[in-house]
């Protein structure tokens, strides 16, 4: 299982690493042409667009990825894929049209800032939402069929097109925020064509009454995820919307720019999620011993922590190249790193919940943190500004992690070593905060201390898992391209 996870992770992670690093290196250029206000507009539109996507898609991809594995024959899988793909296309048209009408008449209430108008900002964002919905089932099919290389190629081409077009619109046409939106839209449009060519091989338009049964079954399975994803999105991104109301779009821009600083980290963690879940489902179906799954989870915890610790030292490389109006972002980025660490650490207990089809836990799992986050944001932003938003988000991520492990423990008590997990989280928290305060020291001293901390972390991890690291060292070395071993 671990062999396949690292193999898929190496494929899934190549594109996120490349695109994340390129986006990271382009930040100094964008900071010269875009104001924090422009980043604030993009951040706020992205937040609202994400919330719309949760409702318009009905989270059918969650049901698709789970039910697709239960179908045995290729004919059933083709009929199921076709019926759900057609359903999502028409569902997207209806949802975007209705939401578009609502935003057209009430945009001045939803967006208090007069800077954001329906044309072009909201209209282009709605087009992006529909393209994301169009790509929903084909993308889920790629993940389910483990077409890692094909999916990575599509995402790389999407990134190249959107980035090149955005830079052209920003630098040469001086379109600023709308230029970013146009570039993203063109990138998703290309992905739609790519996905359409891919999924055409899996379609069978000789549909029967079973198609309706498939759609109902998928909706029934996916509906609990609507509230769950909405709550997850609210506790992840509601701080931007509250910042725009209680402060201004400039602060939202600073916050959004800080999020862009950790794009490679968030993309790689997303790749970890995509490579882990399919293999976990297969291994559980084959009744692989729980001790193997437990060890796999723990090794992934170590890899995840090492990645976080490494990235905290990499951000400093463009500090001197960024426009001075964005320097405040560097003082808050460490809190975001901590948030993303806790945010993706709960994919492991969530995998257990999904495998046992206990989706009734999912809404509660995210509802409580979402309510707490909104309440903390309203209180803390008033007194602490951006830092209030960061603190409330981290608190809610920790609450989500605790709740998810509580429900996972009820279903499978032998999957985790909770003493190790608690100690591991404490070490990461201490390291990240220590590196946050190191930013005020001299550069060489800063770098030396971070390298020592990273080395100490690896030594502790290797000593704790000495036997496993001896067994898996060739795979890890291949993943890091330190040596050319075959997995």
C-alpha positions as CSV (number, residue, x, y, z in Angstrom):
1,X,0.0,0.0,0.0
2,X,2.7,2.4,1.0
3,X,4.6,1.7,-2.3
4,X,1.6,2.7,-4.4
5,X,0.8,5.7,-2.2
6,X,4.3,7.1,-2.7
7,X,4.3,6.2,-6.4
8,X,1.0,8.1,-6.9
9,X,2.1,10.9,-4.6
10,X,5.3,11.4,-6.6
11,X,3.1,11.8,-9.8
12,X,0.4,13.9,-8.2
13,X,3.0,16.1,-6.4
14,X,5.2,16.9,-9.5
15,X,2.7,19.3,-11.0
16,X,1.7,21.0,-7.6
17,X,5.3,21.4,-6.8
18,X,6.2,22.9,-10.2
19,X,3.1,25.1,-10.4
20,X,3.4,26.1,-6.8
21,X,7.1,27.1,-7.1
22,X,6.5,29.0,-10.3
23,X,3.6,30.8,-8.8
24,X,5.7,31.5,-5.7
25,X,8.6,32.9,-7.9
26,X,6.1,35.1,-9.9
27,X,4.8,36.8,-6.7
28,X,7.5,39.5,-6.8
29,X,6.4,40.4,-10.4
30,X,2.7,40.4,-9.5
31,X,3.4,42.5,-6.4
32,X,4.8,45.3,-8.7
33,X,1.7,45.4,-10.9
34,X,-1.1,44.5,-8.4
35,X,-2.1,46.4,-5.3
36,X,-3.3,44.7,-2.1
37,X,-6.7,45.9,-3.1
38,X,-6.6,43.8,-6.3
39,X,-5.6,40.7,-4.3
40,X,-8.4,41.5,-1.9
41,X,-10.9,41.5,-4.8
42,X,-9.6,38.1,-6.0
43,X,-9.6,36.7,-2.6
44,X,-13.2,37.8,-1.9
45,X,-14.5,36.6,-5.2
46,X,-12.8,33.2,-4.8
47,X,-14.4,32.8,-1.4
48,X,-17.9,33.5,-2.7
49,X,-17.3,31.4,-5.8
50,X,-16.3,28.5,-3.6
51,X,-19.5,28.7,-1.6
52,X,-21.5,28.8,-4.8
53,X,-19.7,25.7,-6.1
54,X,-20.6,23.8,-2.9
55,X,-24.3,24.3,-3.6
56,X,-24.2,24.0,-7.4
57,X,-22.3,20.7,-7.5
58,X,-24.2,19.1,-4.6
59,X,-20.8,17.5,-3.9
60,X,-21.7,14.7,-6.3
61,X,-18.0,13.9,-6.7
62,X,-17.9,12.4,-3.2
63,X,-20.7,10.0,-4.0
64,X,-19.3,9.2,-7.4
65,X,-15.8,8.2,-6.1
66,X,-17.4,5.9,-3.4
67,X,-20.2,4.3,-5.5
68,X,-18.0,3.8,-8.6
69,X,-15.9,1.2,-6.8
70,X,-19.0,-0.8,-5.9
71,X,-20.0,-1.4,-9.5
72,X,-18.5,-4.6,-10.9
73,X,-19.0,-4.5,-14.7
74,X,-17.7,-2.0,-17.2
75,X,-21.2,-1.5,-18.6
76,X,-22.5,-0.4,-15.2
77,X,-19.6,1.9,-14.7
78,X,-20.1,3.5,-18.1
79,X,-23.8,4.0,-17.6
80,X,-23.2,5.4,-14.2
81,X,-20.6,7.8,-15.4
82,X,-22.7,9.0,-18.3
83,X,-25.9,9.6,-16.3
84,X,-24.0,11.6,-13.6
85,X,-22.0,13.6,-16.1
86,X,-25.1,14.7,-18.0
87,X,-26.9,15.5,-14.7
88,X,-24.1,17.7,-13.5
89,X,-24.0,19.7,-16.7
90,X,-27.7,20.6,-16.6
91,X,-27.6,21.1,-12.9
92,X,-24.7,23.6,-13.3
93,X,-26.6,25.6,-15.9
94,X,-29.7,25.9,-13.7
95,X,-27.7,26.6,-10.5
96,X,-25.4,29.3,-12.1
97,X,-28.4,31.0,-13.8
98,X,-30.4,31.2,-10.6
99,X,-27.5,32.3,-8.5
100,X,-26.5,34.8,-11.2
101,X,-29.9,36.4,-11.1
102,X,-29.7,36.7,-7.3
103,X,-26.2,38.3,-7.4
104,X,-27.3,40.7,-10.2
105,X,-30.0,42.2,-8.0
106,X,-28.4,41.9,-4.6
107,X,-24.6,42.2,-5.3
108,X,-24.5,45.6,-3.4
109,X,-25.6,43.8,-0.3
110,X,-23.5,40.7,-0.6
111,X,-20.4,42.8,-1.5
112,X,-20.5,45.9,0.6
113,X,-17.4,47.3,-1.2
114,X,-18.5,49.4,-4.3
115,X,-15.3,48.3,-6.0
116,X,-16.7,44.9,-6.9
117,X,-19.4,45.2,-9.6
118,X,-21.4,42.5,-11.4
119,X,-19.7,43.2,-14.7
120,X,-17.0,42.1,-15.1
121,X,-16.0,40.6,-11.7
122,X,-19.0,38.6,-10.6
123,X,-20.0,37.5,-14.2
124,X,-16.6,36.1,-14.9
125,X,-16.5,34.3,-11.5
126,X,-19.8,32.7,-12.3
127,X,-18.4,31.4,-15.6
128,X,-15.5,29.9,-13.7
129,X,-17.9,28.2,-11.2
130,X,-19.7,26.6,-14.1
131,X,-16.5,25.4,-15.8
132,X,-15.4,23.8,-12.4
133,X,-18.8,22.0,-12.3
134,X,-18.4,20.8,-15.8
135,X,-15.0,19.3,-14.9
136,X,-16.3,17.7,-11.7
137,X,-17.1,14.2,-12.8
138,X,-14.2,13.8,-15.3
139,X,-11.8,14.9,-12.7
140,X,-13.3,12.5,-10.1
141,X,-13.1,9.7,-12.7
142,X,-9.4,10.4,-13.2
143,X,-8.8,10.1,-9.5
144,X,-10.9,7.0,-9.2
145,X,-9.2,5.2,-12.1
146,X,-5.9,6.5,-10.8
147,X,-4.9,8.3,-14.0
148,X,-2.4,10.3,-12.1
149,X,-0.2,11.2,-15.0
150,X,-3.1,12.3,-17.2
151,X,-4.6,14.4,-14.4
152,X,-1.3,16.0,-13.6
153,X,-0.8,16.9,-17.3
154,X,-4.2,18.5,-17.5
155,X,-3.5,20.6,-14.4
156,X,-0.1,21.6,-15.6
157,X,-1.5,22.8,-19.0
158,X,-4.3,24.6,-17.1
159,X,-1.7,26.4,-15.0
160,X,0.5,27.4,-18.0
161,X,-2.5,28.8,-19.9
162,X,-4.0,30.7,-16.9
163,X,-0.6,32.1,-15.8
164,X,0.5,33.2,-19.2
165,X,-2.8,34.8,-20.0
166,X,-3.0,36.5,-16.6
167,X,0.5,38.0,-16.9
168,X,-0.4,39.3,-20.4
169,X,-3.6,40.9,-19.2
170,X,-1.9,42.4,-16.1
171,X,1.4,43.6,-17.6
172,X,0.4,44.6,-21.1
173,X,-3.3,45.4,-20.8
174,X,-3.2,46.8,-17.3
175,X,-6.4,44.9,-16.3
176,X,-5.2,44.0,-12.8
177,X,-7.8,42.0,-10.8
178,X,-10.0,41.3,-13.8
179,X,-6.9,40.1,-15.8
180,X,-6.4,37.4,-13.1
181,X,-10.0,36.3,-13.5
182,X,-9.8,36.2,-17.3
183,X,-6.7,34.1,-17.1
184,X,-8.2,31.6,-14.7
185,X,-11.3,31.4,-16.9
186,X,-9.3,30.5,-20.0
187,X,-7.3,27.9,-18.1
188,X,-10.5,26.2,-16.9
189,X,-11.9,26.4,-20.4
190,X,-9.0,24.5,-21.8
191,X,-9.3,21.9,-18.9
192,X,-13.0,21.4,-19.9
193,X,-11.9,20.5,-23.4
194,X,-9.2,18.1,-22.1
195,X,-11.7,16.5,-19.7
196,X,-14.3,16.1,-22.4
197,X,-11.9,14.2,-24.6
198,X,-10.9,11.9,-21.7
199,X,-14.4,11.1,-20.4
200,X,-15.8,10.4,-23.9
201,X,-14.1,7.0,-23.7
202,X,-16.1,6.2,-20.6
203,X,-19.5,7.3,-21.8
204,X,-22.4,5.1,-22.9
205,X,-25.5,6.9,-24.0
206,X,-27.7,3.8,-24.1
207,X,-29.2,4.7,-20.7
208,X,-31.9,2.8,-18.9
209,X,-34.1,3.4,-15.8
210,X,-31.1,2.5,-13.7
211,X,-29.6,5.9,-14.5
212,X,-32.2,7.5,-12.4
213,X,-31.5,5.0,-9.6
214,X,-27.8,5.8,-9.9
215,X,-28.4,9.6,-9.6
216,X,-30.7,9.2,-6.6
217,X,-28.2,6.9,-4.9
218,X,-25.4,9.4,-5.5
219,X,-27.4,12.4,-4.3
220,X,-28.4,10.4,-1.2
221,X,-24.8,9.7,-0.4
222,X,-23.5,13.1,-1.3
223,X,-26.2,15.3,0.4
224,X,-24.5,15.1,3.8
225,X,-21.3,16.4,2.2
226,X,-23.1,19.7,1.2
227,X,-23.4,21.0,4.7
228,X,-20.0,19.5,5.6
229,X,-18.2,21.1,2.7
230,X,-20.1,24.4,3.2
231,X,-19.1,24.4,6.9
232,X,-15.5,23.4,6.0
233,X,-15.4,26.2,3.4
234,X,-16.8,28.7,5.9
235,X,-14.3,27.9,8.6
236,X,-11.5,28.0,6.0
237,X,-12.4,31.1,4.1
238,X,-15.1,33.0,6.0
239,X,-12.4,35.1,7.6
240,X,-11.8,36.9,4.3
241,X,-15.4,37.9,4.0
242,X,-15.6,39.1,7.6
243,X,-12.3,41.0,7.1
244,X,-13.8,42.7,4.1
245,X,-16.8,43.9,6.2
246,X,-15.1,44.8,9.5
247,X,-11.8,46.1,8.0
248,X,-11.3,46.6,4.2
249,X,-10.2,44.9,1.0
250,X,-6.6,46.0,1.6
251,X,-6.4,43.6,4.6
252,X,-8.1,40.9,2.6
253,X,-5.4,41.4,0.0
254,X,-2.6,41.0,2.5
255,X,-4.2,37.9,3.8
256,X,-4.7,36.5,0.3
257,X,-1.1,37.2,-0.6
258,X,0.1,35.4,2.5
259,X,-1.9,32.4,1.3
260,X,-0.2,32.5,-2.1
261,X,3.1,32.3,-0.3
262,X,2.3,28.8,0.8
263,X,0.8,27.5,-2.4
264,X,3.4,24.8,-3.0
265,X,2.7,23.4,0.5
266,X,-1.1,23.4,0.1
267,X,-0.9,21.8,-3.3
268,X,1.4,19.0,-2.2
269,X,-0.8,18.3,0.8
270,X,-3.7,18.1,-1.7
271,X,-1.8,15.6,-3.8
272,X,-1.2,13.6,-0.6
273,X,-5.0,13.5,-0.1
274,X,-5.6,12.4,-3.7
275,X,-3.0,9.6,-3.6
276,X,-3.9,8.3,-0.2
277,X,-7.7,7.8,-0.3
278,X,-8.0,5.4,-3.3
279,X,-5.3,3.1,-1.9
280,X,-6.8,3.2,1.6
281,X,-10.2,2.1,0.3
282,X,-8.6,-0.8,-1.7
283,X,-6.5,-2.0,1.3
284,X,-9.5,-2.0,3.6
285,X,-11.5,-4.0,1.1
286,X,-8.6,-6.6,1.0
287,X,-8.7,-6.8,4.8
288,X,-5.0,-5.7,5.2
289,X,-3.9,-5.9,8.8
290,X,-4.7,-2.8,10.8
291,X,-1.1,-2.7,12.0
292,X,0.1,-2.0,8.4
293,X,-2.5,0.7,8.0
294,X,-1.4,2.2,11.3
295,X,2.2,2.2,10.3
296,X,1.4,3.7,6.9
297,X,-0.5,6.5,8.6
298,X,2.3,7.3,10.9
299,X,4.9,7.3,8.2
300,X,2.7,9.7,6.2
301,X,2.5,11.9,9.4
302,X,6.2,12.1,9.5
303,X,6.5,13.0,5.8
304,X,3.8,15.6,6.2
305,X,5.6,17.2,9.2
306,X,8.9,17.2,7.4
307,X,7.3,19.0,4.5
308,X,5.9,21.7,6.8
309,X,9.1,22.2,8.6
310,X,11.1,22.4,5.3
311,X,8.7,24.9,3.7
312,X,8.9,27.3,6.7
313,X,12.5,27.9,5.8
314,X,11.9,28.3,2.0
315,X,9.6,31.3,2.2
316,X,12.3,33.7,3.1
317,X,13.9,33.4,-0.3
318,X,11.7,36.1,-1.9
319,X,11.4,38.4,1.1
320,X,13.7,41.0,-0.4
321,X,12.1,40.9,-3.8
322,X,8.5,41.6,-2.8
323,X,7.0,45.1,-3.0
324,X,7.0,46.8,0.4
325,X,3.2,47.1,0.5
326,X,3.1,43.3,1.0
327,X,5.7,42.8,3.7
328,X,3.1,42.4,6.3
329,X,2.1,39.1,4.7
330,X,5.4,37.5,5.9
331,X,4.5,38.1,9.5
332,X,1.3,36.1,9.2
333,X,2.3,33.3,6.9
334,X,3.5,31.1,9.7
335,X,0.0,31.0,11.2
336,X,-1.3,29.8,7.8
337,X,1.3,27.1,7.6
338,X,0.1,25.8,10.9
339,X,-3.5,26.0,9.8
340,X,-2.8,23.9,6.6
341,X,-0.9,21.4,8.6
342,X,-3.9,20.8,10.9
343,X,-6.3,21.1,7.9
344,X,-4.8,18.2,6.0
345,X,-3.9,16.1,9.0
346,X,-7.5,15.0,9.4
347,X,-7.7,13.3,5.9
348,X,-6.6,10.1,7.7
349,X,-9.5,9.8,10.2
350,X,-11.9,11.1,7.5
351,X,-10.8,8.2,5.3
352,X,-12.0,5.8,8.0
353,X,-15.3,7.6,8.3
354,X,-15.9,7.5,4.6
355,X,-14.9,3.8,4.3
356,X,-17.5,2.8,6.8
357,X,-20.1,5.0,5.1
358,X,-20.8,6.9,8.3
359,X,-21.5,10.1,6.4
360,X,-23.9,11.2,9.2
361,X,-20.8,12.2,11.2
362,X,-19.6,14.6,8.4
363,X,-22.0,17.5,8.9
364,X,-21.4,17.6,12.7
365,X,-17.7,17.3,12.1
366,X,-17.6,20.6,10.3
367,X,-20.7,22.4,11.6
368,X,-19.3,23.0,15.1
369,X,-15.9,24.4,13.9
370,X,-17.7,26.6,11.3
371,X,-20.0,28.2,13.9
372,X,-17.0,28.6,16.3
373,X,-14.9,30.2,13.6
374,X,-17.5,32.8,12.6
375,X,-18.0,33.7,16.2
376,X,-14.3,34.0,17.0
377,X,-13.7,35.9,13.8
378,X,-16.4,38.5,14.7
379,X,-14.9,38.9,18.2
380,X,-11.2,38.7,17.5
381,X,-11.0,40.6,14.2
382,X,-12.5,43.6,16.0
383,X,-9.6,43.7,18.5
384,X,-6.7,41.9,16.7
385,X,-7.4,42.6,13.0
386,X,-5.8,40.0,10.7
387,X,-4.2,38.1,13.6
388,X,-7.7,37.6,15.0
389,X,-8.8,35.9,11.8
390,X,-5.7,33.7,11.9
391,X,-6.1,32.6,15.5
392,X,-9.7,31.7,15.1
393,X,-9.0,29.7,12.0
394,X,-6.3,27.6,13.7
395,X,-8.5,27.0,16.7
396,X,-11.2,25.6,14.4
397,X,-8.8,23.4,12.5
398,X,-7.7,21.9,15.8
399,X,-11.3,21.3,16.8
400,X,-12.0,19.6,13.5
401,X,-9.0,17.4,13.9
402,X,-10.1,16.3,17.4
403,X,-13.7,15.6,16.4
404,X,-12.6,13.6,13.3
405,X,-10.3,11.4,15.4
406,X,-13.0,10.9,18.0
407,X,-15.5,9.6,15.3
408,X,-12.7,7.5,13.6
409,X,-11.8,6.0,17.0
410,X,-15.4,4.8,17.4
411,X,-15.2,3.0,14.1
412,X,-11.7,1.6,14.2
413,X,-9.8,1.8,17.5
414,X,-6.5,0.4,16.1
415,X,-5.6,2.7,13.3
416,X,-3.7,5.4,15.3
417,X,-1.3,5.9,18.1
418,X,-2.8,8.9,19.7
419,X,0.0,9.5,22.2
420,X,2.4,9.8,19.2
421,X,-0.1,12.0,17.3
422,X,-0.4,14.4,20.2
423,X,3.3,14.6,20.6
424,X,3.9,15.1,16.9
425,X,1.4,18.0,16.8
426,X,3.1,19.7,19.7
427,X,6.5,19.5,18.1
428,X,5.2,21.0,14.8
429,X,3.5,23.8,16.7
430,X,6.7,24.7,18.6
431,X,8.8,24.6,15.5
432,X,6.5,26.8,13.4
433,X,6.2,29.4,16.2
434,X,9.9,29.4,16.8
435,X,10.6,30.0,13.1
436,X,8.0,32.8,13.2
437,X,10.1,34.7,15.8
438,X,13.3,33.9,13.9
439,X,12.2,36.2,11.1
440,X,13.4,39.2,13.1
441,X,16.9,37.9,13.4
442,X,19.8,38.1,10.9
443,X,19.5,36.1,7.7
444,X,22.5,33.8,8.1
445,X,21.7,33.1,11.8
446,X,18.1,32.5,10.8
447,X,19.0,30.0,8.1
448,X,21.5,28.2,10.3
449,X,19.0,27.7,13.1
450,X,16.3,26.5,10.7
451,X,18.6,23.9,9.2
452,X,19.6,22.7,12.7
453,X,15.9,22.4,13.6
454,X,15.1,20.5,10.4
455,X,18.0,18.2,11.0
456,X,16.9,17.6,14.6
457,X,13.4,16.8,13.5
458,X,14.6,14.2,11.0
459,X,16.9,12.6,13.5
460,X,14.1,12.3,16.0
461,X,11.7,10.8,13.4
462,X,14.3,8.4,12.1
463,X,15.2,7.2,15.6
464,X,11.5,6.7,16.5
465,X,10.8,4.8,13.2
466,X,14.3,3.3,12.7
467,X,13.0,0.0,11.4
468,X,10.5,1.4,9.0
469,X,12.9,4.0,7.6
470,X,15.4,1.3,6.8
471,X,12.7,-0.5,4.9
472,X,11.3,2.5,3.1
473,X,14.4,4.6,2.6
474,X,14.7,3.6,-1.1
475,X,11.2,4.8,-1.9
476,X,11.7,8.1,-0.1
477,X,15.0,8.7,-1.8
478,X,13.3,8.0,-5.2
479,X,10.5,10.4,-4.3
480,X,13.0,13.1,-3.5
481,X,15.1,12.3,-6.6
482,X,18.2,11.9,-4.4
483,X,18.9,8.4,-5.9
484,X,17.5,6.6,-8.9
485,X,15.8,3.6,-7.4
486,X,12.7,2.0,-8.8
487,X,9.6,1.7,-6.7
